[in-house]
Amino acid sequence: MSFEPKSTQHAIVEAVVGLQLAREVKPDEVNAIVADHDKFKEELPRLGRTTAIQFMLGGEAPFSMPAGVQVGGFTFDRFKADGSLEWRLRVGGNNIFVNCLAYESWTKVWEKARNFIERVAGYLGDETAVAGMLLQYIDVFTWKAKNGKYDLSELFDKESALIPANLWAHGELWHLHQGWYKDADLATAKRMLERIHVDGLQEENNPPMVKMDSWHSVEFKEPQPLKDSLKKGMDETFKYLHETNLGLMKSMLTKEMTKRIGLDESGDKPKG
């Protein structure tokens, strides 16, 4: 097989779990979580702060806030031995994100991400509600064949409805960006956005590669109370988003590649 997934068992270089809240996280809530960083330190030892910058276009001067009040958000991070990011919890504005760059399986990623979200929720008021949820995957495949012409049919199914016929003739460098709204098979969902950005890339002195950035987000009909979602709705929603991503990947990749990266009927990505 001429294309190789980035990891031995799978192609995933990053997975992102996200919540869009119906309101912004308040400065005192941000400060309270940051003050308790020691409670997260074993898993996420590095603290980073993000700054909110206020500006206004037009003739009126922007209003000011007292020093120490204007807080943008924070990140709690863990890094790998080589200095690259491994895990990140980011809270700011009306968002909570968990980034995983050490993917093993969806089960393990969701267990850890859910734990971080649940702990952040403990600092937020009971009125806090979730407007939407998202799941993003970034997969990378590298062309490893030393001889022979670059051939995308080694990676993508030529019968896939998501790949235009003229893509096959564009060599190693190309872009295929597309997205759509659709109904989601969830009682609470207003609509769902699916977006798949696929790029043929080649960095200097490195072999060609294909990067697949898939995004699945659900917008709710009505904001869902965060603490209620943790008890019941969140697991169902993220399982649905994960399974939707599996279906999207299967619809684009060759059967040989789906088998190679473990996209089997178990619903885990990868099996291991």
C-alpha positions in Angstrom: 0.0 0.0 0.0 1.6 3.3 -1.2 -0.2 5.6 1.3 0.7 5.1 5.0 -1.4 6.4 7.9 0.5 8.8 10.2 0.4 6.4 13.1 1.1 2.6 13.0 -2.6 1.9 13.9 -4.4 4.9 12.6 -4.1 8.2 10.7 -5.3 10.6 13.4 -2.9 13.4 14.4 -5.5 15.4 16.4 -9.1 15.0 17.8 -11.0 18.0 19.2 -14.1 17.8 21.4 -15.9 21.1 21.9 -18.9 22.7 23.5 -20.4 26.0 22.5 -22.1 27.6 25.5 -25.1 29.8 25.4 -23.2 32.5 27.3 -19.6 33.5 27.8 -17.6 32.1 30.7 -17.4 34.9 33.3 -14.0 36.4 34.3 -14.6 35.3 37.9 -15.3 31.7 36.7 -12.1 31.7 34.6 -10.1 33.0 37.6 -11.6 30.4 39.9 -10.5 27.5 37.6 -7.1 29.0 37.0 -6.6 29.4 40.8 -7.3 25.7 41.1 -4.9 24.6 38.4 -3.2 22.4 41.0 -6.2 20.1 40.8 -5.5 19.6 37.0 -1.7 19.8 37.2 -1.0 16.0 37.2 -2.7 15.6 33.8 -2.2 19.1 32.4 0.8 20.7 34.0 1.2 23.9 32.0 -1.0 26.9 32.5 -1.4 29.5 29.7 -3.5 32.7 29.8 -5.3 34.2 26.8 -6.1 38.0 26.8 -9.3 39.5 25.7 -8.8 42.6 23.4 -11.6 45.0 23.1 -11.8 47.5 20.2 -14.5 49.4 18.4 -14.7 50.5 14.8 -16.0 54.0 14.2 -15.8 57.3 16.0 -16.6 56.3 19.5 -13.9 55.4 22.0 -14.0 51.8 23.4 -15.1 51.5 26.9 -12.6 50.4 29.5 -12.5 47.8 32.3 -10.5 47.9 35.5 -7.1 46.2 35.4 -7.4 42.5 36.4 -11.0 42.2 35.3 -10.7 41.8 31.6 -9.9 38.0 31.2 -9.9 36.2 27.9 -9.5 32.6 29.1 -6.9 30.0 29.7 -5.3 26.8 28.5 -4.1 23.8 30.6 -1.6 21.8 28.5 0.5 18.6 28.5 3.4 18.3 26.2 5.2 15.3 24.7 8.9 14.5 25.3 9.7 16.1 22.0 8.1 19.4 23.0 4.9 19.0 20.9 1.5 19.4 22.3 -0.2 16.2 23.7 -3.4 17.3 25.4 -5.0 20.8 25.9 -8.0 22.0 27.8 -9.0 25.5 26.6 -11.7 27.7 28.1 -12.6 31.1 26.8 -15.4 33.2 25.4 -18.3 30.8 25.2 -16.3 27.7 24.4 -14.8 24.7 26.1 -12.4 22.7 23.9 -10.3 19.6 24.6 -7.6 18.8 22.1 -5.9 15.4 21.9 -2.8 14.9 19.9 -1.9 11.5 21.3 -4.9 9.5 19.9 -5.3 5.9 21.0 -9.1 5.2 20.6 -12.3 7.2 20.7 -13.3 5.4 24.0 -10.2 6.7 25.7 -10.3 10.2 24.2 -13.9 10.7 25.1 -13.4 9.4 28.7 -10.7 11.9 29.3 -12.4 14.8 27.5 -15.6 14.2 29.3 -13.8 14.2 32.7 -12.2 17.6 31.9 -15.5 19.1 30.8 -17.3 17.8 33.9 -14.6 19.4 36.1 -14.9 22.7 34.4 -18.7 22.6 34.7 -18.3 22.4 38.4 -17.1 26.0 38.4 -20.0 27.3 36.2 -23.3 28.5 37.4 -26.4 26.3 37.3 -27.9 28.6 34.6 -25.1 27.6 32.1 -26.4 26.0 29.0 -24.9 24.4 25.9 -25.9 25.8 22.5 -24.0 23.2 20.4 -21.4 20.5 20.4 -18.6 19.6 17.9 -16.1 16.9 17.1 -13.2 17.5 14.7 -10.6 15.0 13.4 -7.4 15.6 11.5 -6.0 12.5 9.7 -2.8 12.4 7.7 -1.7 9.9 5.1 1.9 10.0 3.6 2.9 8.7 0.2 5.6 6.2 0.9 6.2 4.7 -2.6 9.8 5.4 -3.7 9.0 4.4 -7.2 5.9 4.8 -9.3 3.6 7.7 -10.1 1.6 9.4 -7.3 -1.8 7.7 -7.4 -4.7 8.9 -5.2 -6.7 5.8 -6.0 -4.4 4.1 -3.5 -6.1 6.1 -0.8 -9.6 7.3 -2.1 -12.4 5.3 -3.6 -12.9 6.4 -7.2 -16.7 5.8 -6.8 -17.0 8.2 -3.8 -19.6 10.8 -4.4 -17.5 13.3 -2.4 -14.6 13.3 -4.8 -14.9 15.1 -8.1 -13.6 13.2 -11.2 -11.0 15.9 -12.1 -9.2 15.5 -8.8 -7.4 12.4 -10.0 -5.4 14.3 -12.5 -4.0 17.1 -10.4 -0.8 15.5 -9.0 0.4 15.9 -5.4 -0.8 19.5 -4.7 -4.5 20.2 -4.5 -7.4 21.3 -2.3 -10.9 19.9 -1.9 -13.0 21.8 0.6 -16.7 21.2 1.0 -19.4 21.4 3.6 -23.2 21.1 4.1 -26.0 21.3 6.7 -28.2 18.3 7.3 -30.7 17.0 9.8 -29.2 15.1 12.7 -30.7 12.0 14.1 -31.0 13.6 17.6 -34.2 14.8 19.2 -32.6 17.9 20.6 -30.8 19.0 17.4 -31.9 21.9 15.1 -29.4 21.0 12.4 -25.9 19.6 11.9 -23.0 21.0 10.0 -20.5 18.6 8.3 -17.4 20.0 6.8 -14.5 18.0 5.1 -11.4 19.8 4.0 -8.9 17.6 2.2 -5.5 18.8 1.0 -2.7 17.4 -1.0 0.5 18.8 0.4 4.2 18.5 0.1 6.7 20.1 2.5 10.3 20.7 1.4 12.4 17.5 1.2 9.4 15.4 2.5 7.2 13.0 0.6 3.7 14.1 -0.5 0.9 13.7 2.1 -2.9 14.1 2.3 -4.5 15.8 5.2 -8.2 15.3 6.0 -9.8 17.8 8.4 -13.3 16.6 9.2 -15.7 18.7 11.3 -19.1 17.7 12.7 -21.2 20.1 14.8 -24.7 20.0 16.2 -26.7 23.1 16.9 -29.5 22.5 19.4 -33.1 23.7 19.0 -33.0 25.1 22.5 -29.9 25.5 24.8 -29.4 22.4 26.9 -28.5 22.8 30.6 -24.8 21.9 30.9 -25.2 19.8 34.1 -28.2 17.9 32.7 -26.2 17.2 29.5 -23.4 15.7 31.5 -25.9 13.3 33.0 -27.6 12.1 29.8 -27.4 14.0 26.5 -23.7 14.6 26.0 -22.6 10.9 25.7 -25.3 10.3 23.1 -24.5 13.4 21.1 -20.7 12.7 20.9 -21.3 9.1 20.1 -23.5 10.2 17.2 -20.8 12.7 16.0 -18.1 10.1 16.2 -20.2 7.5 14.3 -21.0 10.2 11.7 -17.3 10.8 11.2 -16.7 7.0 10.7 -19.4 7.0 8.0 -17.8 10.0 6.3 -14.3 8.4 6.3 -15.7 5.1 5.0 -17.5 6.9 2.2 -14.2 8.4 0.9 -11.4 5.9 1.6 -10.7 2.6 -0.2 -11.8 -0.6 1.5 -8.2 -1.5 1.9 -7.4 1.7 3.8 -10.5 1.6 6.0 -9.4 -1.9 7.1 -5.8 -0.7 7.6 -6.8 2.0 10.0 -9.4 0.0 11.9 -12.7 1.5 10.8 -14.6 -1.6 11.6 -18.1 -2.2 12.8 -17.1 -1.7 16.5 -17.5 2.0 16.2 -14.1 2.7 17.6 -11.4 4.6 15.7 -9.1 2.7 15.8 -9.9 -0.6 17.4 -6.9 -0.6 19.7 
